């Protein structure tokens, strides 16, 4: 490569110069004059080259930035987030979201914002309930049954804050919430109705399937399925699973409800799990909600009770109401997305009748009534199910409450899970009652 010295001393053809307006005469042969002309040309060219070199970085930056903006713009136009991607994006920024004017939003690092589906008054109230009572472990999820919008999603742990961060998506023993699946399998097969009477032996909360077997003679008890659901009678649902439903049917129904599969693409929830019972005793325990390997996440449990409220149709939970890019363009807006039909409308209505007795005369009657027996939420018909079981991860007593209301026109479906140690703080039923009171006040 030549330097400027070589270029300026290079021989040129006669009659041609460096610049068109500075023609060199063929007869000109004065060395002194040629030297002045060369210096003049350099005075013009060198500053020009310096200016071009100085402007190049600016030009390069403008072109590169423009290309990136153009590419980003094309991506927003052609690749809109899916519902799963929108959930993942919203969930990842929930911890840094802020509330203004009752609306919860989060700024995105790459520009733009996500606006949440969350009812902030309900969210704050439930966070306060869990924190004020210093629950060892507690989580709450609420969904709008007809749209799949998540109305609240909050958690607290007095013992392990890290547990609280992923509590919506981790799986836990389902306990007696599984009685809903057992009943759904029997009702879908048209083998029973909510009024069907089942004979059994043993205490309501018995955990020994060997004592549930009905024997000829005295000692047998009887109870209708609707009353048994409200009181969560283990022997009744254990016998229902074993003697009426059968292993294959109950496993098929569990699959319809979303077990052993990725149910919510994009959401970080672990798949809920269930294992095939190996014998009749295991089948009875599973049907009664005592199968410890039947595990579900709070998010999935909320979707299950919301599906019953929605006539048997399960919708994808949505956390993002709207997502805008850095230019203010809406690139995602929540729309109800059907995942599957878990039961027929008829079965959903039958389950509603069975679940309505939990609050009126069953396991959560006390928390929903005052000392004189008057309902705390008198104008509200509530369908609910409780669950209770000892667990190992973390160690403690697991208390579940799932509900939706009003029964005839569901506006909210919710799930609460509280894990207590030896000294109890509150039960999940209390969390659920506080949530319904706050939502319908």
C-alpha positions in Angstrom: 0.0 0.0 0.0 1.4 3.4 -1.0 1.5 6.4 1.4 0.8 10.0 0.4 4.5 10.6 -0.4 4.4 8.0 -3.1 1.2 9.3 -4.5 2.2 12.9 -4.9 5.5 12.0 -6.6 3.9 9.6 -9.1 4.3 10.6 -12.7 1.1 11.7 -14.4 0.2 11.9 -18.0 0.8 15.3 -19.7 -2.2 17.6 -19.8 -3.9 15.9 -16.7 -4.0 17.1 -13.2 -5.4 15.9 -9.8 -8.4 18.2 -10.0 -10.5 18.8 -13.1 -10.4 22.6 -12.7 -6.6 22.5 -12.4 -5.5 21.3 -15.8 -1.8 21.0 -16.4 -0.5 22.3 -19.7 1.5 19.9 -21.8 4.1 22.6 -22.4 4.5 23.4 -18.8 7.8 22.2 -17.5 8.5 24.7 -14.7 9.5 22.6 -11.6 8.8 25.5 -9.1 5.3 26.0 -10.5 4.6 22.3 -10.3 5.7 22.2 -6.7 3.3 25.0 -5.8 0.4 23.2 -7.6 1.0 20.0 -5.6 1.1 21.8 -2.3 -2.2 23.5 -3.2 -3.8 20.2 -4.0 -2.7 18.7 -0.7 -4.1 21.7 1.2 -7.5 20.9 -0.4 -7.4 17.1 -0.2 -5.9 16.5 3.2 -8.5 18.5 5.2 -11.2 16.8 3.1 -9.9 13.3 4.0 -9.7 14.3 7.6 -13.3 15.5 7.6 -14.5 12.2 6.1 -12.5 10.1 8.6 -14.0 12.2 11.5 -17.5 11.8 10.2 -17.3 8.0 9.5 -17.9 6.9 13.2 -21.0 9.1 13.4 -22.3 7.8 10.0 -21.6 4.2 11.0 -23.4 4.6 14.4 -26.5 6.1 12.7 -26.7 3.4 10.1 -26.2 0.6 12.6 -28.7 2.0 15.1 -31.2 2.5 12.3 -30.7 -1.0 11.1 -31.3 -2.4 14.6 -34.5 -0.3 15.0 -35.7 -1.4 11.7 -35.1 -5.0 12.6 -36.8 -4.6 15.9 -39.8 -2.9 14.3 -40.1 -5.8 11.8 -40.0 -8.3 14.7 -42.8 -6.6 16.6 -44.9 -6.5 13.5 -44.3 -10.2 12.5 -43.7 -12.0 15.8 -46.3 -11.2 18.4 -45.9 -12.9 21.8 -48.0 -16.0 22.3 -50.2 -16.4 25.5 -47.5 -18.5 27.0 -44.7 -16.1 26.2 -46.8 -13.2 27.6 -47.3 -15.1 30.8 -43.6 -15.8 31.1 -42.7 -12.2 30.4 -45.2 -10.9 33.0 -44.3 -13.5 35.6 -40.6 -12.6 35.3 -41.2 -8.9 36.0 -44.0 -9.3 38.6 -41.5 -8.7 41.5 -40.5 -5.3 40.1 -44.0 -4.2 39.1 -45.5 -0.9 40.5 -49.0 0.3 41.1 -50.3 3.6 39.9 -54.0 4.5 39.9 -54.9 1.0 40.8 -53.2 -0.4 37.8 -50.1 -2.7 38.1 -47.4 -2.3 35.5 -43.8 -3.2 34.9 -41.2 -1.6 32.7 -39.4 -4.0 30.3 -35.6 -3.7 30.0 -35.7 -3.6 26.2 -38.4 -0.9 26.3 -42.1 -1.1 26.6 -44.4 -2.1 29.5 -46.6 -5.0 30.7 -49.9 -4.2 32.3 -51.2 -6.9 34.6 -54.6 -8.5 35.0 -54.2 -8.3 38.8 -56.9 -6.8 41.0 -54.5 -4.8 43.2 -56.9 -4.3 46.1 -57.3 -8.1 46.4 -53.6 -8.6 45.8 -52.6 -6.3 48.6 -55.3 -7.6 51.0 -54.1 -11.2 50.6 -50.5 -10.3 50.9 -51.4 -8.6 54.2 -53.3 -11.6 55.5 -50.4 -14.0 54.9 -47.7 -11.6 56.3 -49.7 -10.4 59.3 -50.3 -13.9 60.4 -46.7 -14.9 59.9 -47.6 -18.1 58.2 -44.6 -20.5 57.8 -45.6 -21.0 54.2 -48.6 -19.6 52.4 -49.7 -19.0 48.8 -52.8 -17.6 47.2 -54.0 -17.6 43.6 -57.3 -16.2 42.2 -58.6 -16.5 38.6 -61.6 -15.0 36.8 -63.3 -18.2 35.6 -64.9 -16.8 32.4 -61.7 -15.2 31.0 -58.7 -16.9 32.7 -57.4 -13.6 34.0 -55.3 -14.0 37.2 -56.9 -11.6 39.8 -54.3 -12.2 42.5 -51.1 -14.2 42.9 -49.2 -13.7 46.1 -47.2 -15.7 48.6 -45.3 -15.4 51.9 -43.0 -17.5 54.0 -41.8 -16.6 57.5 -39.3 -19.4 57.3 -38.0 -19.4 53.7 -38.5 -16.4 51.5 -36.9 -18.3 48.6 -39.8 -20.8 48.8 -42.3 -18.0 48.4 -40.7 -16.9 45.1 -41.6 -20.1 43.3 -44.6 -21.2 45.4 -47.2 -20.6 42.6 -45.5 -23.2 40.4 -44.2 -25.8 42.8 -46.2 -29.0 43.3 -47.6 -30.2 46.7 -49.7 -33.1 47.9 -53.2 -32.4 46.6 -55.0 -33.9 49.6 -58.8 -34.0 49.5 -59.0 -31.6 46.6 -58.6 -34.8 44.6 -62.1 -35.9 45.7 -63.3 -33.5 42.9 -61.5 -35.7 40.4 -62.9 -38.9 41.9 -66.4 -37.5 41.9 -66.0 -36.2 38.3 -64.9 -39.6 37.0 -68.0 -41.3 38.6 -70.4 -38.6 37.4 -69.0 -38.6 33.8 -69.5 -42.4 33.7 -73.2 -41.9 34.7 -72.6 -44.4 37.5 -73.8 -42.1 40.3 -75.6 -38.8 40.9 -75.1 -36.2 43.7 -77.9 -38.0 45.6 -76.4 -41.5 45.4 -76.0 -43.0 48.9 -72.8 -44.9 49.6 -72.3 -47.3 52.5 -69.1 -47.2 54.5 -67.4 -48.0 57.7 -64.9 -46.0 59.8 -64.6 -42.4 60.8 -64.9 -39.5 58.4 -61.2 -38.7 58.5 -60.0 -42.4 58.6 -56.8 -43.0 56.8 -57.0 -46.8 57.0 -58.7 -48.3 53.8 -58.9 -51.7 55.4 -61.5 -50.4 57.9 -63.7 -48.9 55.1 -65.0 -52.2 53.8 -68.7 -52.8 54.3 -69.6 -56.0 56.1 -72.9 -57.7 56.5 -74.7 -56.9 59.7 -74.4 -53.9 62.0 -71.7 -51.2 62.0 -72.2 -49.9 58.4 -73.0 -46.3 57.8 -74.5 -44.5 54.8 -74.2 -41.0 53.3 -75.2 -39.2 50.1 -72.4 -38.0 47.9 -73.4 -34.3 48.2 -73.2 -34.4 52.0 -70.0 -36.5 51.9 -68.3 -34.0 49.6 -69.0 -31.1 52.0 -67.8 -33.1 55.0 -64.9 -34.6 53.0 -65.6 -38.2 54.1 -62.6 -40.4 53.2 -64.3 -43.8 53.3 -67.0 -42.7 50.9 -64.7 -41.4 48.2 -62.2 -44.3 48.8 -65.0 -46.8 48.1 -66.3 -44.7 45.2 -62.8 -44.9 43.5 -62.4 -48.6 44.1 -65.9 -50.1 43.7 -67.5 -47.6 41.2 -64.9 -45.8 39.2 -61.9 -48.2 38.8 -58.2 -47.5 38.3 -58.3 -46.9 34.5 -61.2 -44.4 34.7 -59.7 -42.4 37.5 -56.4 -42.2 35.8 -58.1 -41.1 32.5 -60.0 -38.4 34.4 -56.8 -37.2 36.1 -55.2 -36.9 32.6 -58.2 -34.8 31.4 -57.6 -32.5 34.4 -54.0 -32.0 33.3 -51.9 -34.3 35.4 -48.6 -35.8 34.1 -48.2 -33.2 31.3 -47.1 -29.7 30.5 -50.5 -27.9 30.8 -49.5 -24.2 30.6 -46.9 -23.6 27.9 -44.7 -20.7 28.8 -45.6 -20.7 32.5 -42.9 -21.9 34.8 -45.3 -24.3 36.6 -44.0 -27.8 37.2 -46.3 -30.5 35.8 -48.7 -31.9 38.4 -48.1 -35.6 39.0 -50.0 -38.8 39.7 -48.9 -42.4 39.9 -50.9 -45.4 38.8 -52.1 -47.2 42.0 -50.6 -50.7 42.2 -53.4 -52.3 44.3 -56.9 -51.7 45.7 -55.6 -50.1 48.9 -53.6 -47.5 46.9 -56.7 -46.8 44.7 -58.8 -46.2 47.8 -56.3 -43.9 49.3 -56.0 -42.0 46.0 -59.7 -41.6 45.6 -60.0 -40.2 49.1 -57.3 -37.7 48.6 -54.7 -39.5 50.7 -52.3 -40.4 47.9 -49.2 -38.5 48.8 -47.7 -38.8 45.3 -50.7 -37.0 43.8 -49.2 -33.5 43.6 -50.4 -30.2 42.1 -49.3 -26.6 41.9 -51.4 -23.8 43.3 -51.7 -22.3 39.8 -53.0 -25.6 38.4 -55.4 -26.1 41.4 -56.8 -22.6 40.7 -57.3 -23.5 37.1 -59.1 -26.7 38.1 -61.7 -25.0 40.4 -62.0 -22.3 37.7 -62.8 -24.9 35.1 -65.7 -26.3 37.3 -67.0 -22.7 37.7 -66.7 -22.2 33.9 -69.0 -25.1 33.1 -66.2 -27.7 32.7 -64.0 -25.6 30.4 -60.4 -25.0 31.5 -58.9 -21.7 30.3 -55.2 -20.8 30.1 -54.3 -18.6 33.1 -53.4 -15.1 31.9 -51.2 -12.7 33.9 -50.6 -10.0 31.2 -53.6 -7.8 30.3 -51.6 -5.9 27.7 -48.0 -5.6 26.5 -46.7 -2.6 24.6 -43.4 -2.2 22.8 -41.0 0.7 23.2 -42.9 2.8 20.7 -46.2 2.4 22.6 -47.6 -0.2 20.1 -49.8 -2.9 21.6 -48.2 -6.2 20.7 -50.3 -8.4 23.1 -53.8 -8.2 24.5 -55.3 -10.9 26.7 -58.0 -13.1 25.1 -59.6 -16.1 26.7 -57.8 -19.2 25.5 -59.5 -22.6 25.9 -57.1 -25.4 27.0 -59.6 -28.2 27.1 -63.0 -29.4 28.4 -62.4 -31.4 31.5 -66.1 -32.4 32.2 -69.5 -31.8 30.6 -71.7 -28.9 31.6 -74.0 -31.4 33.3 -71.2 -32.8 35.4 -69.9 -29.4 36.3 -73.4 -28.5 37.5 -73.6 -31.7 39.6 -70.2 -31.0 41.1 -71.4 -27.5 42.0 -74.3 -28.9 44.0 -71.9 -31.2 45.8 -69.3 -28.4 46.5 -72.0 -26.0 47.8 -72.3 -28.0 51.1 -68.7 -27.4 52.2 -69.5 -23.9 53.4 -73.1 -24.4 54.4 -72.7 -27.6 56.5 -69.3 -29.1 55.8 -65.7 -28.7 56.8 -65.5 -24.9 56.4 -68.8 -24.0 58.0 -67.3 -22.7 61.1 -65.0 -20.1 59.5 -67.9 -18.8 57.3 -70.4 -18.5 60.2 -70.3 -16.5 63.4 -70.8 -17.9 66.9 -74.6 -17.7 66.5 -74.4 -19.7 63.2 -75.1 -16.7 61.0 -73.3 -16.7 57.7 -70.6 -14.0 57.4 -71.3 -13.7 53.7 -75.0 -14.2 53.7 -75.7 -12.9 50.2 -73.1 -15.2 48.6 -73.5 -18.8 47.5 -70.1 -20.4 47.6 -68.9 -23.7 46.1 -65.8 -24.9 47.9 -63.5 -27.8 48.8 -61.0 -28.2 51.6 -58.0 -30.5 51.9 -55.7 -31.5 54.7 -52.6 -33.7 54.7 -49.1 -33.9 56.2 -46.3 -33.2 53.8 -42.5 -33.5 53.7 -41.2 -30.7 51.4 -41.4 -28.6 53.4 -42.3 -30.6 56.5 -45.6 -29.5 57.9 -49.4 -29.8 57.8 -50.8 -28.8 54.4 -54.1 -27.0 54.5 -55.9 -26.3 51.2 -59.0 -24.3 50.3 -60.5 -24.0 46.8 -63.6 -22.1 46.0 -65.6 -20.1 43.5 -68.5 -17.6 43.9 -71.3 -16.7 43.3 -72.4 -20.3 42.5 -74.9 -19.2 39.8 -72.6 -16.6 38.1 -69.0 -17.2 39.1 -66.8 -14.0 39.2 -63.8 -15.4 41.1 -62.2 -18.9 41.6 -59.5 -19.1 44.2 -57.0 -21.5 45.9 -55.2 -21.0 49.1 -52.5 -23.2 50.6 -51.1 -22.7 54.1 -48.4 -25.0 55.5 -48.2 -24.9 59.3 -45.7 -26.4 61.7 -46.6 -27.8 65.2 -47.9 -24.5 66.2 -50.8 -23.5 63.9 -51.2 -20.0 62.6 -54.2 -19.9 60.3 -55.9 -22.4 58.0 -56.3 -22.0 54.3 -60.1 -21.6 54.9 -59.5 -18.4 56.7 -57.4 -17.1 53.8 -60.2 -18.0 51.4 -62.9 -16.3 53.5 -60.8 -13.1 53.7 -60.4 -13.2 50.0 -64.1 -13.5 49.2 -64.9 -10.8 51.8 -62.4 -8.4 50.2 -63.5 -9.2 46.6 -67.3 -8.8 47.2 -67.3 -6.1 49.8 
